[in-house]
Amino acid sequence: MSLSEHQTASLSAETVVVAAGRPPRERDQPVNPPITLSSTYFGTGPLGDGDRGYGRYSNPTWDPFEEALGELEGSDLPGLLYASGLAAVSSALSLIPAGGVLVMPSHSYSGSLVMASELAQKGFIELRTVDIADTDAVREAIAPAGPSAAASMLWLESPTYPMLGIADMQALADAAHAAGAIVVTDNTFSTPLVQQPLLLGSDVVLHSVTKYLAGHSDVVLGALVTSNPQIRSELLHHRIIHGGIAGPFEAWLALRGLRTLALRVERSQASAMVLAERLAAHPAIESIRFPGLPADPGHARAKEQMKGFGSIICIQVAATGALSGADAADKLVQALRLWLPATSLGGVESLIERRRRHTAEPASVPENLVRLSVGIENVEDLWSDLEQALKALDG
Ligand SMILES: *Cc1c(COP(=O)(O)O)cnc(C)c1O
């Protein structure tokens, strides 16, 4: 690679996303790494640590992205790419010993919650779900006063999905470590440009690379990052043996997407702030969650541990004379012409959906809750579209 970790350590994240993971600065080298399509590698000796071995163990196309992501999250070790965010969740959960206790936000990403619940139903782990914004309640779940066992793992999402609750990440990591638990943070919503969980005490950071990091809604990928060599080698072993590996083409697309991450995050965060302020003042909106709004319950905490407030907004649509809140929310989504009605988030295009249309969504998520993932279009175009669709709710 052209810049060693040493050299890029002094560069800002906005530069690292552009400069990291390029081929050597030598005459006639390409400026972008190639895609390596090979299931095995020429080998002359016995398999050693440095050998690539086989296509499930390693692929040169993964390396630039893994190095860049490790560096962005503040680790000395490269990240690990996976076939999807959920493959990364599976690998992270494998760190819990048999019968161990997992403490997880009750509003975690639905797939993560389903996986953890199924492990608990089969008796492999014990699951305790908590309101992650309530620090004392989480502390109690990690190390209960009574005879119940202390946690083996604390799972953090902040902001949570889709209620946008904000955890006191450092305080909770300290409590988890005091109880002997490891801390995994799903940082998909924030990206390392907005929040660096390893620097706030987490042991492992998880990304659905599908979302902001790749950023164009054209790949499904996941990643984990840790600065603990022991944990990394356990995760790597899990990836090799369980086989949730990334395709080389997807890995290459993710690096290509990462190049513009700083610009995309800057634009979408700025637009989200503008839209949140306007939505908060709109009579058709019953309530809004966006940590950037000073009135939001998570605002002060988010301001301390994030650089910006992300670009996910959740609104609850008010019932009208004729429509329930849920029906009004559906009608709003259908009346939009520019915003795309689709699940997922973090792409260049703005997406919107009513969350409870997913049957896996917890019943504690209100029926009229609509999640907006703000993209990089012109903010006034985004607002005009929302405004005309909100107006259609009256008619
Ligand atoms: C999408 C998502 C996941 C799952 O990732 P996939 O790439 O869809 O497997 C996990 N966590 C969060 C916060 C997500 O948004």
The ligand as an ORCA input file, in Angstrom:
! r2SCAN-3c Opt
* xyz 0 1
  C     -28.575     -3.094      8.055
  C     -28.066     -3.161      9.429
  C     -27.500     -4.346      9.933
  C     -27.433     -5.629      9.123
  O     -26.576     -5.501      8.028
  P     -26.780     -6.272      6.633
  O     -25.670     -5.742      5.816
  O     -28.153     -5.937      6.128
  O     -26.661     -7.731      6.916
  C     -27.008     -4.338     11.233
  N     -27.084     -3.220     12.004
  C     -27.625     -2.078     11.546
  C     -27.669     -0.896     12.453
  C     -28.131     -2.004     10.250
  O     -28.666     -0.869      9.827
*
